[in-house]
Amino acid sequence: MQLANRLGYFPEYIFSRLAKTVKEVEAKSGRKVLNFGIGSPDFPPSKIYLNKLAQFYQDPNAHIYPGYGAIPEFTSAVINWYQKRFQVNLAENELFPLLGSKEGIAYLVLALTNPGDEILVPDPGYPSFAATALMFKVKPVYYNLTKANNFKPVLKELEKLVNKKTKLIWVNFPSNPTGQVINLKELGMIAEFAYKHRIYLAYDNTYAEITFGKYITSSILQIKRVKDFVIELQSLSKTFSFAGFRIGWLAGSSQIVAAIAKIKSQFDSGLSQPLQKLACDVSQLTIFQNRDDARQFIAAGVVAEGKAIVIPGSGVPTDMFSPGRVSSAMRENLRNELDLKPGETVVTMISRVIRAKGIPEFMAAAQEISARRPDVRFLLVGPEDTESIDRLNANELAQLKQAVTWPGPRRDVPTVLALSDIFVLPSAYREGIPRVLLEAAAMGLPIVTTNSPGCSEVVEDGVNGYLVPVRDAPALSQAILRLLEQRELRQRFGQASRQRVVERFDLSVIVKQMRSVYYQLLAEQAPLLGQFSV
């Protein structure tokens, strides 16, 4: 029998080959070979983290499959770290855990290229950039990092190398093996090159925390408008001496993240939950968006009470989401476009079309109420999610289209909200703080939502709306009917919604809280910074 031809496409990993050579030399000579190769940390992790890891492995559920993706604590920790370290805001679907960043290199080639394509890789550079490409019959095209160009990419050379077959460029700073660093302006020029030629840019930033002097590493995600085509790799291997634990992640394009998640779902069963919890514990502070999540993680021992803080959401610009900014003409034009009849009361939901967001309950309420109140129109705005395992089937989608007006996703959300009379979000998710609820409240709408974490932060039952149990369509219908029958109540709740958001959730209020937290963290670190200068 014959093994696969693809084994001849690529060499064995160089450090694997060297390890075999070392054993042979030591066996023949009887002498110890000094290893200047793979760069494995030569000091152990902190005992604090080792003790924490032992504690996490004692959890009764530590042995089960970890699931396909990040646990909420890991997601929160990565989002908070990017905010604190780089002032980059990530959404939950813009990051994914890896078994070390190295596997991400192979999966990115698998996700972004086809046999016969080409990718640009640095020379010298990390060997896996090229070897994983060869594995999938993708041609690595080398760009030179030489002393003459200060060991940095030269755009004129890149222009000569790129062609219609090029799909991806690998960039790595601080560089392995040269040690060179790069500034954000230079990164921006490489990003412009990638955007110009419509190729993906993969940024290996795994050495971000290993620098000297006053230099501070940037994230390529700090560059505006690059998330559509950029992905960044990060790792805890060197920073915390966790190389053997294999903890990493990628962040950036939600499309690329989804592609990697799909591939990984067939290759492994996810990153161990105890290891994900360990990654969370190395953060100085975990910022939660609602009190329920904070209480749960503290009670579970995942986050120490002194390392947790609640900042309610990411904020909403209430000057932009204001009823007065939408003219009567804009409302009337949209009503005509959606074929809304004069005098119809509009009950609106804005969401992805999946079960967990409460679409079945919204549809059931629409069916029940429309039979009794033909003067009420149910409006659903949002995209069909064809990839989610929680998606609706064809029969359910057909029923949905019969029960509600569903124009799909729209960009004119303030106008949609301005023509609405009641806003509904019957989510079964553990939301952070649903931004769409903040936007609806800012537009002065009464709200019906569930008493699930996050949603209950925006709505106070009986003050600016109603809270109903999760997955309870009859309760949802009753709450909507109460508002439909009492115009004055709707007005009072709407005014309370607007006031609540302006006082508690306005973007300026949230930014002030975030700034205060970061200033405090920087002040605590200030005495330590000088220890790491050379």
N, C-alpha and C positions, 0 to 999 in steps of 0.2 A: 504494500500500500504506500501511497505517496502523500506527503504533507502538502499543505496549501502553497501555491505559487507565491502568494504575497509575502511569505517569510523571506523570500529573496529580494524583496523590494527595499528593505531597510536593514541597517546593522543592529546588532545588540547594543543596548545603552552603554555608552563608553565607560561609565563608572562601574557597571556590572562586569564588563570585560576586565577592567583594571583590578577589580576585587579578586577575580580568578587568578590574574597574573601575580598579585601580591601573595596569595596563598602558595602558589607554585614556588616563588622566589624564597619565601620564608621556609618552606619545607626542604628545599635543596640546600639553602645556606645556613639555616639554623639561626638566622639573624632577624630582628624585627625591622620591618619596613615602615619608615615614617610616612604618614598619609597627609598630603597637602591637596587632596582631591575634592571630595564632594562637599566639604564645608559643614559637616555635621557639628552642632554645638558641642563644645568641649566642657561645658558646665551644666549641671542639672537644673531642672525647673525649680522655682521657689517651693519650699516645703508647704507654704500656705496653699498653693494651687494643687499640689499633690494630695494634701489632706482633703481639700475640697472635692477632688476627683474621686477619692476613695468614698467620701460621703455620698456623692451622686450615684456611685455604683451600688450603694446599699439600698437605693430606692427600689420598692417592690416591682416597679415596671421597667427597671433599667435593662432587663434582658430582652424585652420585646422588640419587634421590628420598629425602627425609629420613624418610619413614614417617608413619603417621597417629597422631601422639601425641608424647609426650616421650621423648627418649633417656634411658637410666638416669641419666646424669650430671646432666641438667637436673632430673629428678624429685628426685634426692638433694639437689641444691643448694636447690631451693625448700622441700623439707621441712625441711632444716637451717636455712634462713633464718627460716622461720616459728617454729621451735622457739626459736631464738636471739633473734629480734627481738620476738616476741609471746608466747612460751611456749605456742604452739598446736601441737598434734600433728596432722599431716595424714597420711592414708593415700595410697598411690600412686594410688588411683582417685578422689581428692578434689582433683585439680589437672589442668590441661591447658594446653599452650602456645598462645599466640595470635600472630598477625601484628600485634602491637600490640594494646592493649586495646580500641581503637575497634571492631574487627570483632566483638568479644565483645558489644558493645551491640546490634548488629543481630541477632546469632545468638540472644541471650537472648530478644528479642521473638519471634523465629521459633519458638523452642523452647517458650516458656511461655504464649503467647497464641494466640487464634483471631480471625479477622475479626469485628468487632463488640464485642470485649472492650475494656476500658479499663485504662490504667495511670496511676499518679500520678507526676508529674515536677515537679522544683523550678523555680520562676520567681523570679529568673533562674537559669538552669542551662545545662549543656552542651547545645548545640543538637541533637546527635545523639540524645539521650534521646527527644525528641519526633518528630524527622524520621523515624527508623527505624520508629517505631510507625505513622506515617501511611503509610509504604511498604507495610505489610501490613494496611491498613484497620483499624488499632487506634486508638482514640481517646485522645490524651494529655489528661489532666485535671490542670491546674496547681495546685500548692499554693504559697502565697506565702512568699518569704523577704524580709522587709522590715526596715527599721531598727527599727520598733516591736517586732518579735519577735526582735531581735538576729540577724537573718538565719538563723534556725533554724526547723525545722518546728514548728508548733503542733498538738498532738494533737487539740484540740477542732475545729480546722479540718479535719484529716484525717478525723475521724469523720463530718463532714458531706459529705465528698467520696466516701467509699468506698461501694460498693454491690455487688450480686451480680455485676455485670459486671467488677468490678475484679479483676485477676489479679496485678499487680506494682506495687511502689513503688520508684522510684529514689532513692537517697540518696548524696550526694557531699560528703565532708569529708576533708581541707581542700577548701573549696568553690571550684569554678571557675564563676563569676568573682568571687565576693565575697571569697574568702580566709578566710572564717570557719572556725573549728575547732569540734570537739565532743568531749565527754568520754565515757567508756565508759558511765557511768550514763545519759546522755541517749540514747546509741545503744541501750542496753538497753530503754528505754521505747518507742523506735520499733520494735524487734524484737518487743516484746510486742504492740504494735498490729498488726503484720503477722501474728503467730501467731493473735491473737484473731480476725482476719477471714479467716484461711486464705488469705493471699496471699503470693506470693514477695517477697523483699526482695533487691534487687541493690545492692551497696555499691561505689561507685567510689572506690577508695582509691589512685588512681594518683599522688597528690601526697603520699603518706605521709611521704616523706623530705625534704620541702621545708617546713620550719617554722622559727619564730624563738623566741628566748628559751629558756625552760625547758620549753616545751610539747613533749610527745612524743606522736605520733599513735598511736592504738589500731587494732587490727583488730577488725571486728565478730565475727570468729570466736573472739575471746576470751570472748564471752558463751556461757554453758553452754547446751547443747541447742538450738542454732539451725541446725545443719548440715543438717537436713532441708528447710529452706525458704530458706536464705540462700546467696548466692554473692557472692564478692568479686573485683574486678578489680584487677590490679596491672600496672605497666609500668616499664621501665628508660629510657623516652624522656627524661624530664626529669632524673632522678637522675644519670645518667651521660652525658648529652648523646648518647643513642643514638636520638634521635627518628626519624632516617632509616633506622635498621636494623630497626625494627618488631619489637621483642621485648616480649612481654607474656604474661600468663597469667591464668587465673581459678582460684579455689579455693573449696571449700565442699561443698555438697550433691553426693554421688556420683551421684545421679539426674540432676541438672542437668548435671553434667560429662559423663555418658554421652550425654545428649541433644545437647550441643554437639559432642561428638566425632562423633556420627552425622551431624550437619548438615555439619560441616567436611569430613568424608570425601568429600562430594559437591562441595564448593566449591573446595578446594585440596588440595595434596599435602603440607601440613605446613610447619613452621618449619624453615628451613635448619639442618642440623647444625652448621656452623661458628658460626652465630649462637647456637644453644643452648649450644655449648661456651663461647662468649664470656660468656654469662650466668652460667655456672658459675664462670668465672674471676674475676668481680668479687666473689665471696664471699670472706670472710676465711679461712674454714676449711670444709672438706668433711668431714662425719662419715660414715663408712662403717659398716655393720653387720657386715661380715665381711671377713676379710683378703684373700680372693680378689679381691673387687671393688676393694679399695684397690690391690692390686698391679697389676691390669689397667689402671686409670685412670692410675696414676702412670707405668707403662711406656708408655702411649699418649701421654703428654705432656698429657693433659687436665687433670690436677691436679698441682701441684707437690708434691713429697714433704713439704716443710715446711708445706704447707697441708692435709694430710690426717691424719686420726686415726680409729682404729677403736674404736667403742663397741659391744659385742656385743648388738644388738637394743634393744627398748624395755622389756625387763624383764617379769617376771611376778610377781604377788604370791603367793609360795610359802605364805603363811599361809592364803590362800583356796584355792589348789590344793594340798591336802594330803589324803592318804588318810584321815586321822583325822577329817576334817570331814564325811565322807559316812557316814551310819549304815547298818547292815545292812538296816534296814527300807526305806530309800530305794533301796538297790541291788536289793532283792528286788521292790519295786514296779515298778521300771523293767524288770527281767528279765521280769516277768509281762506288762507292757505290750507288750514287744517279742517276746513268745512265745519266750523263750530257755528251753531245756530244762535241767533240773537236770544238772549235771556237764558241760555243754558248755563248751569253751574258746572264748573270744571274741577274735577278731582284729579290731581296729577301725581305721578310717581316717576322719578328719574333714577335709572339703575341699569346695570347689566342684566340681561334676561337669563337668570338662573334661579333654581329653586331656593337656594339659601338666602337670596335677597327678598324672598316673600312674594315672588311672582304668582305662584298658585293661589295664595290667599287674596292678593289684589284682584286676580281674575274672578275668584269666587264672589268677592264682595261686589265687583262690577256687575256680575250676572244677577245677583240677588237684588241689588238696589235699582238697577236699570229696569227690571221688571215692574218695580213699584213706582219708580220716579223717572219717566222718560225724558224729563227736563234736565237730567244730570248726564254729563259726558265724562267718561273716564279716559284719561290721557296718559299713555306710557311713552317715555322718551329714553332711549338707550339701545345699545347694540345687542344683537343675538350673539351669544357666546357658543360657537360651534366646537370649541376644543375642550371645554370643561366637562368633567364626568358628571357634573351637576346640571348639565344642560337639559332643556325641555325636549321631549320627543316630538315627532312630526304631528301627531294627533293633538298634543297639548298646544303646540304652536298654532295650529289651525283654530282651536277653540279660543286661544288668546286673541287672535286677529278678529274674531267675531265679537268678542266681549268688550274690547277697548279700541280706542284710536291709537295706533302705534306707528308713528312716522319714522322710527329708527333713531339713530344718534343725531344730535343737533349741536351746533355751536352757539346758538343764541339763547343760552340758558336763562339769563336775566329776563328776556322777553317772555319765554315760556312760563316762568314763575309769575311774571307780572299779570298774565291773563288768567292765572289759576286762582281758585277760591279756597281750596284745601290742598295740603300736601300730605302724602302718605309714603311711609317707608316701613313696611312690615318685616324688617330684616331679622333673620335668625342667626346672622353672623355675630361673632364677638368683634364689633367694630372698635376702632380706636376712638376717633370722633368723626362720624360721617360728615364729610365736607358738604354734601348735598343738603343735609339737614340744616347746617349753618347758613348756607345760601338761601334756602327757603325761609328760614326764620328772619334773616336779614331783609328779605323782601316783604316782611310783614304778614306771613301766612300762618294760620293755625295749623297744627301738625298732629297727625296720628302716626305713632310709631310703636315699636315694641319696647318692653322693659328689659331689653338686653343691654349688656355693657356697652357704653359709648352712646347709644341712642338716648338712654335715660339721663345723660349729662346735659343734653340739649333741651329736652322737654321735661318740664315739671308738670306732673299729672294734675289737670284741673286748673292750671295757671296759663299755660300757652298752648295747650293741646292735651291729648290723651295718650296714656301708655296702655297697651294691650298685651296679653300673653303672646309668646312666640307661637307661630303656626296655629293660631286660633282665628279662623276666618269669620265665624259668627260674631266674636267680640270686635273684630275689625269693622265689620258691617255696622254694628250697633253704634260704635264710636263715630263713624262717618255720618250716619243718619242723624245723630244728635247735633252735629255741626250743620248739616244741611237744613235742619228744621229751625235753627236759631241764628239768624243773620247777626244779631247784636253780639251773641257769644263768639261768633267767628271774628268779628271786628275786635272784640276785647282780647281774645287770644292772640290775634295777629299783632296788635300793638305790644303785647307783652313779649312776643317772640322777638320783635325788632329791638326792644329795649334790652332784653337778655343778651342778645348777641353783641350789641354795641358795647355793653358794659363788660362782658366776660370773654368774648371770643373775637373781638376785632383784631385785625392783623397787628396793629400797633401795640395792643395789650399783650399779645403772645410774644411778639419780638422783644418787648421789654423784659418779660420773664425769662426768655431764653438768654438774652444778653447778660442778665444778672447771674444766671447759672454759670455761663462760660467765664465771666470775669472772676467769679469765686474760684472756679477750678484752676484758672491761670494763676491766681494769687497763691493758691496752695502749692502749685508746682514751682513757682518762681525761685525759692531757695535751692531747689534741686537742679535747676537747669545748668548751672555752671560746672557741675560734676562731670558732665559729658563733653566738655570742650577739649580741644587739643591745640 
